[in-house]
């Protein structure tokens, strides 16, 4: 598998080469402004396998078939008539580097998946669930992962119908996985008696795609003005004392703690967790840095609930990246 390369432009957007989903990537810079609250739909990152399909909600159907006792076909109205789950969840692309923008947080409303699968009656010899979408994308997960009670099918995002680029009218969520395992515009779930390899998985990306522990900075951030670009200034500037605020996220185990280094990893001190509500929602941390004027190399090290800490570096091998994010910080007199 080829290595994916990332280019930062103007400190706010990323362009990626050979990313999953066709590499249409929008910055989630808006998420950094409210420090852990919902990312506005218009600023939520977008990655897609191909073009956004035009799906008529009135014609949309979800077909559940294969190794089930009672095949089901659901309309959008039938799905919306079911009791709804209300969840705040953070979504991240498997291509997101440490401190990358391909991550966002939103309030989602949708139908729990397990009651639907219980109605269908998955047979004992089913091994994998194959998911297909209106844009032609396909992926799969083991049956036991799809039947987890926390899985659901959202149709509202931050109180509004899913935007077309985010899967209108319905997508699927398997919390704790990277986005490539949670297809937008889902139309079909087929249960089969053998493991299944999806589109991106066949091209070298992880077939498990459980999210690694990752973290990044909300503030301060490097300037994105023209003078900063022309001078190649990549340092964030702030007056002392500096309130460093960021996010951390892991898979199903959640976040146990976050540490900050102001000397490029030579020493570490604990950050304060200010928002740590739910293992599938990013944790917000803060660290107050009172230091004399000068330049400092800041690192973050988050630790997941099962004790896995971010290593100094973690090259992309198709399973996500978990290296410690770094920031050059120029402290100026207050």
N, C-alpha and C positions, 0 to 999 in steps of 0.2 A: 504494500500500500504506500502511495506517495505521501510525503509529509505535507500538511496544510500550512500555508504561510499567511500571516495576517499583517495588514498595513494600517496604521493609525493615520487618520487625516484630520487635521485641525482639532485634535484632541477630543472630538465628539463622535466620530463615525468610523466604522470599520468596513474595509472592503476585503473579502476573503477569496482565496483561490481554491477551487475544487472542494468547496464545503458541501456537506449533505444538503439536500433539498434544493439543489440548483443554485445556491449561493446568492439568493436575493435577500440581503441582510439590511435591516433598518436599525438605527441606533436607539437604545433605550435610555437616552440621556435624561428623559423626563423622570425616570424612576429615581434618579439621584437627587431630585429637588425636594422630595417629600420624606426622605429618610425612612423608607420601609412601608409607606402607604401604597395605595393602588397606583400602578403605572397607567396613565391615560391610554385608552385604546389606540389613539392616533400615534402614540409614541412607543407602543409595545413592539419589541423586536419581531421581525418577520423572517422566517426561513421556510422555503418551500421546495418541493421536488421539481415542480414545473410551474406552468401558468395557473393562476387562480381560476377554477372552474365557475361557471355561472350555474348555480343550482336553484331550482324553483322549489321553495319549501312545500308547496302544495303537491308537488310530484315526487318529493324525496321519499325514499323508503329505506328502512334498515332491514336487511335479510339476515336471519340467524339460522344456519342450516348445517348440513354435514352430519357428524356423529351426535345427533340429538334425537330425543324421542318425539318431540313436538316442534317441528320447524315453525318459526315465527317470522312474519313480515309486519313491521310497524310503520305507521305514517307519522309525520311530524306532530299532528294533532294528538294522536294516541300517546306519543312520548311525553308531550307537554301536559297531558291530563294525569300523568302519574305523580305520586308524591315526590317532591323535589328535594334535592340535597343542596345546601348552601355552604360553600367552602371558599376560603381564601387560600390560594395556592400560588406558589412561585414556579414558573416554567423556565427551563434553561435548555439551550441547544448544546448538543454534545461537542460542537465545535467551539464553544465559548472558552477563551483562555482565562487565566486568573485576572481579575479586575476587568473582564471583558464586558461588552454591552449587550450580548445576546442572552439576556435574562430579563424577566419582568414578573411583576406580582399583580394579581387581580382577584376580584371577588367573582366567583363563578356560581351559576345556578344550573342544575341539570338533573336528569333522572338517574338514580342509583342503578348500576348495571346488574348486580347480583340477583335481585328479584326477577329481572327479565331472563337471565340465564337459568334460574331455578324453574321458571315456567317452561323454558325450552327443554330442560331435562338433559344435561350433558351426559353422554354415555360413558361408562367406566373405561372403555378402551380409547377414549379421546386423549391425545397426548399434547397437541398444540392447537392454538386458536389462530387462524389466519385472518388478518384484518385488511380489508381493501377499501379504497376511497374513490371519490368521484373524479379525482385528477389522475387516476391510474396508479397511484402509490400503493404499495403493499408491504406489510411487515407481519411478524408473528411473535407470540409469547407462549410459554408453557401454560397449560390449562389452569394449574394452581395459581399462577400469577394473575390471570384474567378474572378469576372468581373471587379475588380478595374483596371484602365488603367495602373498602374505601374507594373502589373504582366507580366512576360515574360518567355520564354523557352530557356535558354542558351545552346549553343553547343560549345562555345569557352571559355576558362579560361586562363587569362593572355596571350592571343594571340595564344594559342594552343588548339587543340581539347580536350574536357573534358577527363581527365585521367579516366581509367576504374573505379577506386575506387570512383570517383566523379560524376559518372552517364553517362558515354559515352553510346550512342551518344548525348542524350538530357535529361535534368532534368527540373524541374519547380521551379520558384521563386515566392513567395508571400511575398514581402519585409515587414519587421516588425514582421514576425513570426519566431519562432524557427525552426531549421532545420527539425524537425520531421514532419512539415506540408508542406515541400517542397521536394517531393520525387525525388530521383535519378532514372534514367532508366525508366522514365514514359512511359507508353504504352497506357493508357486508362483514359478517363474522362467520367463518366456516371452521368447524372443528374437525381435525384430521388425526390419523393414527400414527403420525411420524413427525419428527422435528421439521420445522419449516425455516428456510433462509429467506429473508426479505431482500428488498431492492438494495438498500445501502449496506446491509450486512454482507451481501455477496461481493461487495466492492471493498471489503476490508474493515468495515466499522463493526463495533461490538454487537454481538447477538444478545447479550444480557442487558447492556445499556443502563445499568443502575448508576445513579448519579454519584460521582465522587465528591468528597468534601472540597469546597471551593470558597473563595472570599474575594472581596474587592473594596474599593473606597467610594464613599459618597462625597465626602469633603475632607480636605481641600482637593481641588483638581488643578492640573496644569491649565494655564490660560490657552484659549483657542483663537486669540486675535491674530491679525496679520503680522504684527511685529514679532509675536512669539514664533510664528511659523518661519518668518524670514531669518530670525536669529537662531532657529533650531532650539529654542528654549523649551525643555520638557519638564522643568521643575515647577511644582506648585509653590505659590508664595502665600504666606500668611503671617499675621502679627502674632507675637507671643503674648499670652499663652495660646496654643493652637488646640482647637477641639477637632480631633481626628475622628471621623464617623465613617462606618462602613457596614458591609453586609457579609454574612456567612451562610452557607447552605450545604446540606449533605443529602444522603438518601434517606431511607426509612428510619434510621437511628437518630436523625436530627443533629443538633449542635450542642456539645457539652461545654465548650469554652473557646475563647479567642485570646491570643497573646499578640502584643505589638513589640517590635524591636525598632529602636531609633538609631542603631549603630550597625545596620546591615547584618543582623543576625548574631552579633557577638553576645548580646544579652537580651532577655525577654521579660516583659512585665504583663500581667493580666489586664485585659480590657474589661470594661463594664458592659454587660449584656442589658440593653435597654428594652428590647423587644424580642421575646423568645417564646411565642405563644404556641406554636404548632410545628411539628417536625417537618411538615411539607411546605412551610412558609419560611422565607429567609429570616434569619436572626439579625437584628441591628445591634451593633456594638459602638462604644465610644471610648476614646482615650484622650485625656487631657495632657498635653505636652508643654510644660513650662520650660523653655530653654533660651539661652542667650542667642542673639542673632548669629546666623551661620547656615551652612548647608548640611542637611542630614539625609541619610538613606534609611527610609522607613520600610519595614517588612511586616507582613501579617501572617500569623500561623493559627488557623482554626483547627479544632479537634472535634470530630464527630462523636455522637453518642456512644458508639461502640469502640472509641479510643483511637481512631485513626487520625493522625495529625498530618497537615499538609507538609510535604517534603520541600526542601529548598528549590527543586526543579522537577518537572514531570512532563517530558516531551509528549506530544500527541502521537499516539499509536493506534487511534481509532476507538479508544475507550473513554475519552474525556481527559481533561487536564486538571491537575490538582496542585501545581507548584505554588509556592508562596508569592503573592503579588508584592511588587516593589514600587516605591515612589520616591523621587528626589524631592525633598522639601527644603525650601529656602525660607528660613525664619527671619523676619524683619522686626525692628524695634516697635513696640506697641505705642 
